[in-house]
Amino acid sequence: MRSKFDNQLYELNDKLVQMGQLIEKNIQEAIDALVKGNVEKAKRIMACDEEVDKLQREIENICFGLLIQQQPVAKDLRAITAAMKMVTDMERIGDHAADISEMVEFLAGHTAQTNLDLIHQMASESTVMLIHSIDAFTGKNQTLAEDVISHDDVVDALFVQVKEELITLIAKDNDSGEVHLDMLMIAKYLERIADHATNIAEWVLYALDDRR
């Protein structure tokens, strides 16, 4: 019985990694579509959000199966509970990747007006946080989870830089104000992605806390 339970836990971990990799890919491609003004790529990413939702349902079904069919001990129950909470944050990260892609059509041909280096950096830092938070769960790595949580300050600082830069650009060129506001919204989506990755890492710490 325990062997079957462990196999289902391995399947759960595999699905979480698969979902994380898909979301990471979607974020990176959304930023690439933004930079290149590639509307077709952006539409493909939006369509891919359905695959993210499908993985969420599969993970939740595995979790429910583990709870109903098995008799998890305390540490397993914490891990299953954490996974169910984590997958909600992961699905929201996927939504934000789709949100960024949706804005590509509006911004096509206008991104040259904005320095995208900081946006690139925010996307890179946020996706690293996402993958590391999932790795912390599957590897039961408390230190890695704590590193993800502390790294949120890096993304927050980048967001402040982006905001200040865009406010300056709006003041200089009112005609392009809408474009800059849209870019600020994209930066906000990336900041929220980092926040969700932080939430995931906090659930990892919950799963690993044997004092509960």
Protein Blocks (a to p, Z undefined) as FASTA:
>chain_A
ZZmmmmmmmmmmmmmmmmmmmmmmmmmmmmmmmmnopaklmmmmmmmmmmmmmmmmmmmm
mmmmmmmmmccdfklmmmmmmmmmmmmmmmmmmmmmmmmmmmmmmmgoplmmpcfklmmm
mmmmmmmmmmmmmmmmmnopaklmmmmmmmmmmmmmmmmmmmmmmmmmmmmmmmlmmmmm
mmmmmmmmmmmmmmmmmmmmmmmmmmmmmkZZ
